[in-house]
């Protein structure tokens, strides 16, 4: 005869499940409220995040100068000015070769468009000039009909650019203050918190800072790999503007998805107008292969080692962040997951039972 279920154990299991479900709902509700508040304060939070990212890059030289006896304000000022010079140099490195070869690229663009028209006019498409003209007229008519939407998009784009500039300037000022007063922050924070929080929060903050630095360094290394591999491919194919394209690839690596697409599109277009369709297709294949290696091999491996996260967790975090918050979500997903892991590991450390040693008689003695 099969054994019957115990009503007492069943009721206890249901009560436990109900209590755990209620606790999980409360945790989800609290997280939702925190995210809502974060969204409401995003105009302040986003420059703060960018400033922290920049500070992780600029802190090693600032720390070096401070250890050599430089005053904090002078060290922070020197590093900030050097950072601006480096950024200006990168922009110059991209802009000057492009300007010097703009005439050649323009002529190549005209000849490239002509080659595309000749290819489209032949089999199997057999598109004549009249069809191309009709298509162009149709596109112009649609643009004229949707002029309001175009103006709205332009205004939105200008607003986005202005907000980006404001964010960059504010993040730069925050970076200066972080470099100048950063080491004094944790002692100040400990004095403001009561009881055990005065110990726990500074420890978690210090570990989070180290994790954030590991993320930025790993992202920079991945961008350097992309720039070197794609730059070698462009150099072998003798595509012009190899150095600016490599620098653009490195910088774009810090903006997930869109950055890689933008840098790849620019490289393919320049290869098309300068070297022809065959080399452009080869460049496209090189970029796709490198991006696949980055997304599936380089980035998960390097970030998983630097952040203490499994490669699968990195991939899932990027996917989830992109689906929830787009580009910004993809950018912040991995460091957010790493910071959650830092908090979780610290909580586990505090909840662990104290270790015990076995005495010679076999009795457990607290360590």
N, C-alpha and C positions, 0 to 999 in steps of 0.2 A: 504494500500500500504506500503510495507516494506521501512524503512528509508535507504537512500543511504549513502555510505561512503563519508566523507568529504575529498576532494583531498588535502586541506591545512593541515589537521591533519595527513593524511597518509604520505605526504611528510615530515612533521616535525618528525614523528615517525621513518621514514626511515633514515633521517639525524642523529637523535639521536642514532639509532642502529649502523649506520656506524661509528660515532665518538667513541662510546663506544667500538666497535669491534677493531677499530684502536688502541685505548688506551690499551686494553687488549693485543693485539699483541705486542705492544711496551714493556709492562710489562713482557710478556713471553720471548721476545727477550733479555731484560736486565737480567732476571733470568738465561736464558740459557748461556749468556756470563759469568755471575758470576760463574755458576757451571763449565763451561769449564776452567776458570782461577783457580778455586779450584782444579780441577783434575790435572792441570799442576803443581800446587804447593803442591800436596798431600804428597810428601816425607817430607815436612816441617809441613804441616797442621796436619797430623795424629799424630806425636809425641806431637804437641801442644795440641790436643784434649785429648790424653791420659794423658798428664801432668796435664791438668785441672781437669780431672776425679780424678786422684790421689790426687790432692790438696784439692778437696772437702772432701775427706776422712781424710786427715791429718791436715786440717786447725783447727778443734776444739781443739785438744791438743796444737797446736802451739799458738793459740789465748790464751789459758789458761796460758801457760808459759809467753807469752808477758805481760799479765795482772798482772803477779806476779813479774814483773820487769826484766825479762830476756831480754838481748839484742836481736834484731831480728835475727842476724846471728847465735847466740848461740841457740836460740829456734828452728830455722829452721834446724840447724845441728842435734840437739838432736832428733827432730821428724823424720828426714830423716833416721838417724841411727836406731831408734826404728822401723821404717817402714821396713827397710831391715832385721832387726832381726825377725820381725813378719813373713815376707815372707819366710825367711830361716827356721823358726820354722814350718811353714805350710808344706814346702817341706820335712823337716825331719819327720814330723808327718805322711806323706804319705809314704816316702821312707823306713824308718826303719822297720815298721811292715811288709811291703811287702818283704823286704830283709830277715827278720827273718822267714817268712813263705813261702819263695820261693820254698823250697824243697817240702813242703806239697802240695803247689799249682801245682807244676810240676807233682807230682805223681797223683794228682787229675785230671790234664789235660789228662794224658795218659789214666787213667781209664775211663774218660769221653769220650774220642775219641773211646775207645774200646766199650763202651756201645752204642755209636751211630752206630758203624759198626755192632754190633750184632742186634740192632733194625732195621737197614736198610736191613740186610740179611733176616729178617723175613717178614711175610705178613704185609701189602699188597705190599711192594716195592720189596722184594725178590731180592735184589742186592747182587750178589756174590763177592768174593774177586777178581776174574778175571775182572769183570766190574769196580771195584774200581781201580784196577791197570791200566786198559786201560784208565780210565778217568784221572788218575794221569799222565800217560805218555802223553796223549793228551795235558793236561795243561802245562806240561814242554815243549813240542814241540812248543806250541803257544808262551810261554814266550821267548824261544830261537829265534823264528822267529821275535818277536817284541822287540829284545834287544835294538834297537836304541830308541824306544819310552820309554822303561823302564829307560834307562840312562838319557834321557831328563827329565823324571819325577823326577828322583833322584836329578839331578842337580837343577831342579826347586824347589824341596823341600828343598835342602840345602840352596839355595838362599833365600827362604822364611824364614827359620830359622835364617839366618844371618841378614836379614832385620828386623826380629822381635827383635833380640837381640839389634841391633843398635837403634831401636825405643824405646825399654825399657830403655836403658841407657840414651838416650837423654831426654826421658820423666822424668826420675828420676832427672836429672840435672835441667830441667825446673821446676819440683815440688819444688826443693830446692829454686830456685830463686823466684818462686811465693810466697812461704811461707815467704821468707825473705823480699821481696819488694812489695808484693801484695797490702797492704794498701796505698802505695804511688802512685799506678798506676792511680787511678781515678783523684786525684788532678793534676797529671802530664798531663793526657789526657785532662782535662778541660783547662789547660793553652795552649795546642797546637791547640785547635779548635777555629774557629772564631764565633762570634755572638751567636745565639741561640743554635748552636750545642754544645757549651761549657756547656750548661745546660742539653740539651736533651740526648746526647750520654752517659754521666756518669750515669744519672738516669736509662736509659735502661740497661746499662752494670751492674749496681748494682742489678737490678731486675733479669737479666739473670743469674747472679752468684747465687742468692738465689734459682732460679728455678733449676739450674744445681745441686746444693747441695741436693735439695729435690728429684731429680731423682736418684742420686747415693744412697741416704739413703733408698729410697723405693726399689731399686733393691737389695740392701744388705738384706733388711728385707724379700723380697720374696725368695732370695737364702737361708736365714736361715730357713724359713718355709719348703722349699724343703728338706734341709739337715736333719731337725728334723724328718719330716714325713717318708722320705725314710729310715733314720737311724733306726727309731723305727721298721719299717717293716723288715729290715735286722736283727736287734737284736732279734726280735721274732722268726725268722726263723733260728737263730743261724748261720748266714753266717759269715765267717771269715772276718777280716779287716773292721769291721763296722765303726770305727772311721775314718780311711783314706778315705773310700768311702763317708762318710758324708761330710768330708772336701772337697773332690773332687767335690761333688755335689754343695756345697756352692760356690766354686771358679768358677765352670763352669756356674753358673747362670748368670754371667756377660757377657757371650758369648752366644747370643740368638741362638736357634735352634741347632747348632752344639755342643755347650757345653752340653746341656741336652742329646743329642743323645750319645755323647762320654761317659759321666758319667753313663748313663743308660746301655750302652753296656758293660762297664767294670763291673758293678755290676752284670749283668745277667751272664756274662762269669764266674766270680768268684763263683757265686751260682751254676752254672752248674758243674764246675770241683770239687767243694767241697761237695755240697749237693745233686746233681743229677738233672735230668730233671724236676721233679715235682716242686721242690723249685725254680728252675730257671724260670719256667713259672709263678709261683706266684710272684716272684720278678718283672718280666716283667709287670704283671698286676698292681702291686703296682706303679711302675714307670710311666706307662701310665696314671693311674688315677691321680696321683699327678701332672704330667705335664699338664693334661687337666684342673685340678683345678687351677694350676698356670696361664696357658694361658688364661683361660676364666673367672676366678673368682678373684684370689688373685691379679695378676698383674694389670688388668684393674681397680679394685676397689682401690687398694693402690696408684697406680700411678695417677689415676684420682683425688684422694683427695689431694695428695701432689703437683701435678702439675697444678691443676685447669682445667683439661681436662676431658671430658666425657669418660666413659669406651669404648664406640663405637669408639671415635676418636683415642684412644690408639690402639685398635685392627686394625683399618684401617691404621694408621700410620705405624705400624709394618709390615703389609702386603705390603703396597706400598714401604716402604724402602727395604724390602727383594727382591721384584721384580725388583727394580731399581739398587740396589748396593749389593745384596747378604747379607752375614753375617754382613759386616760393615754397610750396610744400615739398617738392622734390629736393630743393636746396637744403631745407631745414630738417628733412626726415631723418637722415642718418645721425647728425649731432643730437637731435631730440631723442632718438632711440638710445644713443650712447649715454646721454644724461639720465634717462630713465633707468638704464642698467646700473649707473653709478649709485643712484638713490636706492634701488632695490638691493644691491649688494651691501650697502651700508646698513640698511634695515635688517637684512639677514644676519649681519655680524652682531648687531645689537640684540637680536632675538635668540641667538644660539645659546645653548646651555653651556656653562663653564666646563672646561675639560677636567677630567679626573685622572689621577694616577693610581695604579694598583700598588698597594703596600706589599711587603714580603709575606704577610699573613693572608693576603687575598682580599683584604678589605679595601674599599675605594676611599681614597683620601683626596679631598679637594685640592686642586693645584693652585 
